């Protein structure tokens, strides 16, 4: 899934959850997604009801958290950490982990900085800037 549509990305999570619940074999990517899903029991009922949630819109201005975006960002960060891309992300994550003492909390702090970098790139109509990402992370570990 390098450039999935919204529906394909959501279906990936629904399928992963269904396969897990039915004790079917999971791919490596599905196993990574499952790790994230299991960290978020608040999403399990939603994942049990694909028909209702496949096309639902999540509106941040209404206080909605998009669970699919949230879980996808977890996966993106896990991938970044696994290959240390951008270079230095793994070291910064380890510092956050030491300061928080909780991997999930550290992951959420990285997620906020990743979202900040993406937001700035969209606002400024530029490419992603790792320095924005790292400056945000460095402020958090200080």
Wavefront OBJ file of the C-alpha trace (Angstrom):
o trace
v 0.000 0.000 0.000
v 2.114 2.862 -1.211
v -0.659 5.253 -2.213
v -3.964 3.751 -1.137
v -7.258 5.535 -1.448
v -9.122 6.431 1.724
v -11.330 3.373 1.264
v -8.378 1.035 0.658
v -6.525 2.300 3.734
v -9.594 1.852 5.894
v -10.308 -1.573 4.435
v -6.769 -2.621 5.338
v -7.516 -1.952 9.021
v -10.919 -3.635 8.867
v -9.422 -6.692 7.137
v -6.511 -6.903 9.557
v -8.852 -6.807 12.545
v -11.225 -9.363 11.000
v -8.352 -11.722 10.158
v -6.951 -11.400 13.675
v -10.346 -12.108 15.244
v -10.806 -15.144 12.974
v -7.247 -16.324 13.709
v -6.182 -16.109 10.070
v -2.588 -15.654 8.923
v -1.442 -12.023 8.796
v 1.155 -10.467 6.520
v 4.088 -8.541 8.013
v 2.313 -5.251 7.333
v -0.902 -6.559 8.879
v 1.057 -7.645 11.962
v 2.417 -4.124 12.288
v -1.100 -2.716 11.941
v -2.382 -5.215 14.497
v 0.180 -4.036 17.050
v -1.213 -0.532 16.636
v -4.832 -1.700 16.753
v -4.203 -3.602 19.976
v -2.793 -0.434 21.554
v -6.134 1.269 20.864
v -9.008 -0.738 22.368
v -11.206 2.329 21.919
v -11.197 1.549 18.166
v -12.085 -2.154 18.379
v -15.879 -1.716 18.249
v -15.500 0.623 15.279
v -13.347 -1.971 13.487
v -16.051 -4.577 14.128
v -18.526 -2.460 12.132
v -16.959 -1.811 8.735
v -20.277 -1.125 7.061
v -21.016 1.793 9.368
v -17.512 3.277 9.523
v -16.019 2.665 6.044
v -17.257 5.987 4.659
v -17.701 8.013 7.848
v -16.197 11.486 7.796
v -14.243 12.625 10.837
v -14.328 16.370 11.375
v -11.586 17.830 13.572
v -13.603 21.020 14.032
v -16.285 18.844 15.672
v -13.715 17.266 17.993
v -13.543 14.034 15.997
v -10.316 12.073 15.997
v -9.923 10.103 12.802
v -8.949 6.629 14.044
v -7.693 5.584 10.613
v -5.380 8.583 10.349
v -4.226 8.043 13.909
v -3.390 4.370 13.348
v -1.784 5.135 9.977
v 0.477 7.703 11.600
v 1.524 5.101 14.168
v 2.498 2.780 11.322
v 4.354 5.548 9.475
v 6.364 6.351 12.597
v 7.121 2.670 13.217
v 8.459 2.504 9.663
v 10.541 5.656 10.164
v 12.026 4.228 13.346
v 12.783 0.862 11.745
v 14.974 2.468 9.071
v 15.991 5.636 10.971
v 14.507 7.859 8.276
v 14.833 10.776 8.455
v 18.268 10.086 9.906
v 18.217 10.875 13.609
v 14.559 10.044 14.252
v 15.415 6.859 16.137
v 17.817 8.654 18.499
v 15.238 11.371 19.187
v 12.580 8.758 19.840
v 14.867 6.976 22.302
v 15.370 10.271 24.181
v 11.603 10.803 24.346
v 11.138 7.240 25.503
v 13.624 7.768 28.325
v 11.896 10.966 29.425
v 8.338 9.584 29.246
v 9.031 6.014 30.306
v 6.153 4.924 28.071
v 6.534 3.860 24.436
v 2.967 4.725 23.486
v 3.233 8.205 25.006
v 6.560 8.780 23.263
v 4.980 7.626 19.986
v 2.136 10.123 20.424
v 4.614 12.931 21.012
v 6.409 12.003 17.785
v 3.021 11.894 16.066
v 2.246 15.456 17.131
v 5.554 16.624 15.669
v 5.016 14.678 12.444
v 1.568 16.279 12.141
v 3.126 19.710 12.732
v 5.650 19.139 9.935
v 2.922 17.972 7.544
v 0.681 20.902 8.466
v 3.478 23.418 7.868
v 4.343 21.857 4.513
v 0.710 22.052 3.436
v 0.276 25.598 4.736
v 3.487 26.814 3.068
v 3.005 24.641 -0.037
v 6.485 23.156 0.384
v 7.975 19.736 0.780
v 8.396 18.073 4.134
v 11.163 19.634 6.208
v 12.851 17.281 8.674
v 14.278 20.274 10.536
v 10.716 21.303 11.494
v 10.074 17.743 12.675
v 13.309 17.572 14.660
v 12.968 21.035 16.208
v 9.560 20.016 17.538
v 10.957 16.727 18.898
v 13.960 18.452 20.452
v 11.678 20.908 22.283
v 9.796 17.983 23.797
v 12.843 16.224 25.194
v 14.261 19.381 26.759
l 1 2 3 4 5 6 7 8 9 10 11 12 13 14 15 16 17 18 19 20 21 22 23 24 25 26 27 28 29 30 31 32 33 34 35 36 37 38 39 40 41 42 43 44 45 46 47 48 49 50 51 52 53 54 55 56 57 58 59 60 61 62 63 64 65 66 67 68 69 70 71 72 73 74 75 76 77 78 79 80 81 82 83 84 85 86 87 88 89 90 91 92 93 94 95 96 97 98 99 100 101 102 103 104 105 106 107 108 109 110 111 112 113 114 115 116 117 118 119 120 121 122 123 124 125 126 127 128 129 130 131 132 133 134 135 136 137 138 139 140 141 142
